[in-house]
Amino acid sequence: MAIVEVDKAERVYCAQPGCHHTVYKAIHVVREDDRFLVLGSTCFLKRFGSLTALGKAQHWGGNGKVLTSEERALLAENTQALLARFEAEEARLREEAEQKLQRLREELARRSLPTQAPAAAPFQISGMRGMSLRGSFPWSWMMPGSSVAAFKLRDGSGWLRVQHKDRRQFIVPWPSFEGWEESLPPVVGRANLEVGGYEVGHVVDAIAYLRAHATGEKITGVWSDVTGLLGVVSS
């Protein structure tokens, strides 16, 4: 159901029979039949055979949400109520994101921008034309002479809009990470595991979503600009 973390001073007991250890990092909250279990990662592995045996955690993407003291008390005393709180908070955040996205769409509509890039021509974002590419871009399938739009999101992940040689647009994680294909909503596109990114349907909607969740953006033809924004070292 979730993977959470508590302050070391507020660590909790693992519920695995025979285990008398306390845990505070990577606490797995599992629903088994009609009961909830709080397990350390070692006991989770022993009980289910693999840390990925139950798939991705339903709440917070399995990213190890740090609990407040109040939430820690619920974890120990009323786990179901804690999960209900998670669900309500996630629903609120989704609603806020949708409202922000809708405002961005309305702003784009007021500016009379197209809702989708023409199929016969590469999608252009203001500032792309006339750029010369410098540095080694890591995708052999990338359209020669095209530029990228890089976005640094609030969760720390980096994403780039990259054009394929066949003129399709992709939103690609950089650097790539495990579980990227479940990180972004359908408004961005459909995960294409062969390419390693989301194949975009409506480019403007995808860009609007990324902008709504970004702390930084860069449209560039220079690879060092990308690594500078996303905080990764160029290979």
C-alpha contacts under 8 A as a table, 3 or more apart, distances in Angstrom:
res1	aa1	res2	aa2	distance
1	M	28	H	7.68
1	M	29	V	5.55
1	M	30	V	5.41
1	M	31	R	6.66
1	M	57	A	5.10
1	M	58	Q	5.00
1	M	59	H	6.13
1	M	83	L	7.81
2	A	28	H	6.08
2	A	29	V	5.20
2	A	30	V	7.24
2	A	57	A	4.94
2	A	58	Q	6.05
2	A	59	H	5.16
2	A	60	W	7.03
2	A	61	G	7.81
2	A	62	G	5.89
2	A	64	G	7.77
3	I	26	A	5.80
3	I	27	I	5.37
3	I	28	H	4.67
3	I	29	V	6.11
3	I	57	A	6.77
3	I	59	H	7.90
3	I	62	G	5.22
3	I	63	N	6.73
3	I	64	G	4.89
3	I	65	K	6.69
4	V	25	K	6.94
4	V	26	A	5.81
4	V	27	I	5.14
4	V	28	H	6.69
4	V	29	V	7.66
4	V	62	G	7.91
4	V	63	N	7.76
4	V	64	G	4.40
4	V	65	K	4.66
4	V	66	V	5.79
4	V	67	L	6.76
5	E	24	Y	5.47
5	E	25	K	4.62
5	E	26	A	5.84
5	E	27	I	6.01
5	E	64	G	5.82
5	E	65	K	5.95
5	E	66	V	4.63
5	E	67	L	6.05
6	V	10	E	6.28
6	V	11	R	6.19
6	V	24	Y	5.03
6	V	25	K	6.57
6	V	66	V	5.75
6	V	67	L	5.40
6	V	68	T	7.38
6	V	69	S	7.97
6	V	72	R	6.73
7	D	10	E	5.24
7	D	11	R	6.45
7	D	24	Y	6.39
7	D	66	V	7.99
7	D	67	L	7.89
8	K	11	R	5.31
8	K	24	Y	5.59
10	E	24	Y	7.37
10	E	69	S	7.89
10	E	72	R	7.67
11	R	22	T	5.88
11	R	23	V	5.31
11	R	24	Y	4.61
12	V	22	T	5.12
12	V	23	V	5.51
12	V	24	Y	6.50
12	V	76	A	7.33
13	Y	20	H	6.79
13	Y	21	H	5.92
13	Y	22	T	4.23
13	Y	23	V	6.25
13	Y	38	V	7.81
14	C	19	C	6.53
14	C	20	H	6.80
14	C	21	H	6.07
14	C	22	T	5.81
14	C	23	V	6.53
14	C	38	V	5.81
14	C	39	L	4.79
14	C	40	G	5.71
14	C	43	C	7.92
15	A	19	C	7.12
15	A	37	L	6.01
15	A	38	V	5.50
15	A	39	L	5.64
16	Q	19	C	5.48
16	Q	37	L	7.91
16	Q	38	V	7.96
16	Q	39	L	6.36
16	Q	43	C	6.39
19	C	43	C	7.95
22	T	40	G	8.00
23	V	26	A	7.95
23	V	27	I	6.76
23	V	40	G	5.92
24	Y	27	I	6.47
25	K	40	G	7.84
25	K	64	G	7.78
26	A	40	G	6.59
26	A	41	S	6.07
26	A	64	G	6.18
27	I	38	V	6.61
27	I	39	L	5.78
27	I	40	G	5.07
27	I	41	S	6.44
27	I	64	G	7.89
28	H	37	L	7.91
28	H	38	V	5.77
28	H	39	L	5.08
28	H	40	G	6.14
28	H	41	S	6.56
28	H	44	F	7.13
29	V	36	F	6.92
29	V	37	L	5.78
29	V	38	V	4.79
29	V	39	L	6.50
30	V	36	F	5.59
30	V	37	L	5.09
30	V	38	V	6.46
30	V	39	L	7.63
31	R	34	D	6.95
31	R	35	R	5.77
31	R	36	F	4.46
31	R	37	L	6.27
32	E	35	R	5.50
32	E	36	F	6.10
32	E	37	L	7.19
36	F	79	T	6.87
36	F	80	Q	7.64
39	L	43	C	6.13
39	L	44	F	5.80
40	G	43	C	5.45
40	G	44	F	6.07
41	S	44	F	4.90
41	S	45	L	6.11
41	S	51	L	7.34
42	T	45	L	5.17
42	T	46	K	6.37
43	C	46	K	4.93
43	C	47	R	5.95
44	F	47	R	5.15
44	F	48	F	6.03
44	F	49	G	7.75
44	F	50	S	7.68
44	F	51	L	6.82
45	L	48	F	5.49
45	L	49	G	5.09
45	L	50	S	4.93
45	L	51	L	5.36
46	K	49	G	5.48
46	K	50	S	7.53
48	F	51	L	7.56
48	F	53	A	6.20
48	F	54	L	7.88
49	G	53	A	6.69
50	S	53	A	4.95
51	L	54	L	7.70
52	T	55	G	5.19
52	T	56	K	7.05
54	L	57	A	7.85
56	K	61	G	6.76
56	K	62	G	6.31
57	A	60	W	7.35
57	A	61	G	5.72
57	A	62	G	4.76
58	Q	61	G	6.34
58	Q	62	G	7.24
59	H	62	G	6.53
59	H	83	L	7.99
59	H	86	F	6.74
59	H	87	E	7.20
59	H	90	E	7.92
60	W	63	N	6.14
60	W	64	G	7.65
60	W	65	K	6.79
60	W	90	E	7.69
61	G	183	S	7.83
62	G	65	K	7.72
67	L	70	E	7.77
67	L	71	E	5.46
67	L	72	R	5.78
68	T	71	E	5.08
68	T	72	R	6.06
69	S	72	R	4.96
69	S	73	A	6.30
70	E	73	A	5.19
70	E	74	L	6.54
71	E	74	L	5.01
71	E	75	L	6.18
71	E	82	L	6.54
72	R	75	L	4.93
72	R	76	A	6.51
73	A	76	A	5.30
73	A	77	E	6.01
73	A	78	N	7.82
74	L	77	E	4.97
74	L	78	N	4.76
74	L	79	T	5.69
74	L	81	A	6.81
74	L	82	L	5.59
75	L	78	N	5.90
75	L	79	T	4.63
75	L	82	L	6.20
76	A	79	T	6.54
78	N	81	A	5.45
78	N	82	L	6.60
79	T	82	L	5.03
79	T	83	L	6.33
80	Q	83	L	5.16
80	Q	84	A	6.22
81	A	84	A	5.00
81	A	85	R	6.22
82	L	85	R	5.03
82	L	86	F	6.30
83	L	86	F	4.92
83	L	87	E	6.24
84	A	87	E	5.09
84	A	88	A	6.27
85	R	88	A	5.15
85	R	89	E	6.13
86	F	89	E	5.19
86	F	90	E	6.07
87	E	90	E	5.20
87	E	91	A	6.11
88	A	91	A	5.10
88	A	92	R	6.25
89	E	92	R	5.09
89	E	93	L	6.29
90	E	93	L	5.08
90	E	94	R	6.14
91	A	94	R	5.09
91	A	95	E	6.17
92	R	95	E	5.10
92	R	96	E	6.21
93	L	96	E	5.06
93	L	97	A	6.13
94	R	97	A	5.06
94	R	98	E	6.14
95	E	98	E	5.06
95	E	99	Q	6.14
96	E	99	Q	5.08
96	E	100	K	6.16
97	A	100	K	5.09
97	A	101	L	6.06
97	A	212	A	7.48
98	E	101	L	4.95
98	E	102	Q	6.04
99	Q	102	Q	5.04
99	Q	103	R	6.24
100	K	103	R	5.12
100	K	104	L	6.31
100	K	212	A	6.64
101	L	104	L	5.05
101	L	105	R	6.23
101	L	208	A	6.44
101	L	209	Y	5.96
101	L	212	A	6.58
102	Q	105	R	5.00
102	Q	106	E	6.19
103	R	106	E	5.08
103	R	107	E	6.16
104	L	107	E	4.99
104	L	108	L	6.15
104	L	208	A	6.30
104	L	212	A	7.91
105	R	108	L	5.05
105	R	109	A	6.08
105	R	205	D	7.30
105	R	208	A	7.23
106	E	109	A	4.95
106	E	110	R	6.18
107	E	110	R	5.10
107	E	111	R	6.44
108	L	111	R	5.12
108	L	112	S	6.42
108	L	113	L	5.69
109	A	112	S	4.91
109	A	113	L	5.91
109	A	114	P	7.82
110	R	113	L	7.75
114	P	117	A	6.82
114	P	204	V	7.79
115	T	202	H	6.90
115	T	203	V	7.66
115	T	204	V	5.92
115	T	205	D	7.54
116	Q	201	G	7.99
116	Q	202	H	5.19
116	Q	203	V	5.88
116	Q	204	V	6.21
117	A	121	A	7.58
117	A	122	P	7.41
117	A	123	F	5.36
117	A	202	H	7.43
117	A	203	V	6.56
117	A	204	V	7.79
118	P	121	A	5.69
118	P	122	P	7.47
118	P	123	F	7.27
119	A	122	P	7.61
119	A	167	R	7.80
121	A	167	R	7.43
122	P	163	Q	7.64
122	P	167	R	6.05
123	F	169	Q	7.94
123	F	203	V	7.87
124	Q	128	M	6.25
124	Q	129	R	7.41
125	I	128	M	5.75
125	I	219	I	7.94
126	S	129	R	7.57
127	G	219	I	6.97
128	M	131	M	6.00
128	M	147	S	6.42
128	M	219	I	6.73
128	M	220	T	6.99
131	M	147	S	7.21
131	M	220	T	7.30
131	M	221	G	5.87
132	S	145	G	7.15
132	S	221	G	5.86
132	S	222	V	7.74
133	L	145	G	6.54
133	L	146	S	7.67
133	L	147	S	7.06
133	L	221	G	4.36
133	L	222	V	5.57
133	L	223	W	7.89
134	R	221	G	6.24
134	R	222	V	4.71
134	R	223	W	6.42
135	G	222	V	5.93
135	G	223	W	5.12
135	G	224	S	6.89
136	S	223	W	6.47
137	F	223	W	6.21
139	W	142	M	5.41
141	W	164	H	5.71
141	W	165	K	5.88
142	M	146	S	7.76
142	M	162	V	6.75
142	M	163	Q	5.78
142	M	164	H	4.66
142	M	165	K	5.51
143	M	146	S	5.65
143	M	163	Q	5.59
143	M	164	H	5.02
143	M	165	K	4.10
143	M	166	D	7.54
143	M	167	R	7.25
144	P	165	K	7.23
146	S	163	Q	6.88
146	S	221	G	7.37
147	S	162	V	7.24
147	S	163	Q	7.87
147	S	219	I	7.19
147	S	220	T	5.71
147	S	221	G	4.68
148	V	160	L	6.29
148	V	161	R	5.47
148	V	162	V	5.25
148	V	163	Q	7.59
148	V	219	I	5.84
148	V	220	T	5.70
148	V	221	G	6.40
149	A	160	L	5.39
149	A	161	R	5.04
149	A	162	V	7.20
149	A	217	E	7.14
149	A	218	K	5.68
149	A	219	I	4.28
149	A	220	T	6.42
150	A	158	G	7.23
150	A	159	W	5.80
150	A	160	L	4.37
150	A	161	R	6.54
150	A	217	E	5.56
150	A	218	K	5.10
150	A	219	I	6.25
150	A	220	T	7.91
150	A	226	V	6.23
150	A	229	L	7.60
150	A	230	L	7.78
151	F	158	G	5.78
151	F	159	W	5.23
151	F	160	L	6.18
151	F	210	L	6.81
151	F	211	R	7.38
151	F	214	A	6.05
151	F	215	T	7.65
151	F	216	G	5.81
151	F	217	E	4.59
151	F	218	K	6.68
151	F	229	L	7.86
151	F	230	L	7.52
152	K	156	G	6.53
152	K	157	S	6.11
152	K	158	G	4.71
152	K	159	W	6.62
152	K	214	A	5.40
152	K	215	T	5.75
152	K	216	G	5.12
152	K	217	E	6.43
152	K	229	L	6.90
152	K	230	L	5.79
153	L	156	G	5.45
153	L	157	S	5.51
153	L	158	G	6.22
153	L	159	W	7.82
153	L	210	L	7.36
153	L	213	H	5.58
153	L	214	A	4.04
153	L	215	T	5.62
153	L	216	G	7.20
154	R	157	S	7.41
154	R	213	H	6.17
154	R	214	A	5.68
154	R	215	T	5.78
157	S	173	P	7.43
157	S	174	W	7.55
157	S	230	L	7.84
158	G	173	P	5.76
158	G	174	W	5.21
158	G	175	P	6.85
158	G	230	L	5.66
159	W	171	I	6.29
159	W	172	V	5.41
159	W	173	P	4.45
159	W	174	W	5.62
160	L	170	F	7.86
160	L	171	I	5.39
160	L	172	V	5.17
160	L	173	P	6.47
160	L	174	W	7.04
161	R	169	Q	6.79
161	R	170	F	5.60
161	R	171	I	4.58
161	R	172	V	6.44
162	V	169	Q	5.91
162	V	170	F	5.28
162	V	171	I	6.36
162	V	172	V	7.08
163	Q	167	R	5.95
163	Q	168	R	5.88
163	Q	169	Q	4.59
163	Q	170	F	6.19
164	H	167	R	5.12
164	H	168	R	5.19
164	H	169	Q	6.06
164	H	170	F	7.21
165	K	168	R	7.40
168	R	199	E	7.27
168	R	200	V	7.37
169	Q	199	E	6.17
169	Q	200	V	5.47
169	Q	201	G	7.97
169	Q	203	V	7.39
170	F	197	G	5.94
170	F	198	Y	5.31
170	F	199	E	4.65
170	F	200	V	5.50
171	I	188	V	7.61
171	I	189	G	7.89
171	I	197	G	5.44
171	I	198	Y	4.98
171	I	199	E	6.68
171	I	200	V	6.93
172	V	176	S	7.77
172	V	196	G	6.54
172	V	197	G	4.22
172	V	198	Y	6.34
173	P	176	S	4.88
173	P	177	F	7.39
173	P	180	W	6.97
173	P	196	G	7.84
173	P	197	G	6.56
174	W	177	F	7.97
174	W	230	L	7.78
175	P	232	V	7.48
176	S	180	W	7.03
177	F	180	W	5.74
179	G	182	E	5.70
179	G	183	S	6.81
180	W	183	S	5.12
180	W	184	L	7.71
181	E	184	L	7.20
181	E	191	A	5.58
181	E	193	L	7.83
181	E	197	G	7.36
181	E	198	Y	7.52
182	E	185	P	7.71
184	L	188	V	6.59
185	P	188	V	5.93
185	P	189	G	7.41
186	P	189	G	5.14
186	P	190	R	6.39
187	V	202	H	7.86
187	V	205	D	6.53
187	V	206	A	6.02
187	V	209	Y	7.58
188	V	198	Y	7.02
188	V	200	V	6.10
188	V	201	G	7.58
188	V	202	H	7.74
188	V	203	V	7.87
188	V	205	D	6.89
188	V	206	A	4.23
188	V	207	I	7.69
188	V	209	Y	7.09
189	G	198	Y	5.16
189	G	199	E	5.20
189	G	200	V	4.33
189	G	201	G	5.81
189	G	202	H	7.82
189	G	206	A	7.17
190	R	198	Y	5.01
190	R	199	E	5.17
190	R	200	V	6.66
191	A	196	G	7.59
191	A	197	G	5.83
191	A	198	Y	4.26
191	A	199	E	6.16
192	N	195	V	5.66
192	N	196	G	5.87
192	N	197	G	5.54
192	N	198	Y	5.61
192	N	199	E	6.10
193	L	196	G	4.74
193	L	197	G	6.64
200	V	203	V	6.03
200	V	206	A	7.03
202	H	205	D	5.53
202	H	206	A	6.39
203	V	206	A	5.11
203	V	207	I	6.13
204	V	207	I	5.18
204	V	208	A	5.98
205	D	208	A	5.02
205	D	209	Y	6.22
206	A	209	Y	5.25
206	A	210	L	6.41
207	I	210	L	5.16
207	I	211	R	6.10
208	A	211	R	5.13
208	A	212	A	6.13
209	Y	212	A	5.12
209	Y	213	H	6.55
210	L	213	H	5.29
210	L	214	A	5.88
211	R	214	A	5.04
211	R	217	E	7.56
214	A	217	E	7.03
216	G	229	L	7.13
217	E	229	L	7.53
218	K	225	D	7.48
218	K	226	V	7.22
218	K	229	L	7.26
220	T	223	W	7.67
220	T	225	D	6.82
220	T	226	V	7.49
222	V	225	D	5.46
222	V	226	V	7.02
223	W	226	V	5.14
223	W	227	T	6.52
223	W	234	S	7.80
224	S	227	T	5.11
224	S	228	G	5.92
224	S	234	S	6.94
225	D	228	G	5.03
225	D	229	L	6.24
226	V	229	L	5.32
226	V	230	L	6.13
227	T	230	L	5.16
227	T	231	G	5.56
227	T	232	V	4.97
227	T	233	V	5.97
227	T	234	S	6.12
228	G	231	G	5.33
228	G	232	V	6.87
228	G	233	V	7.96
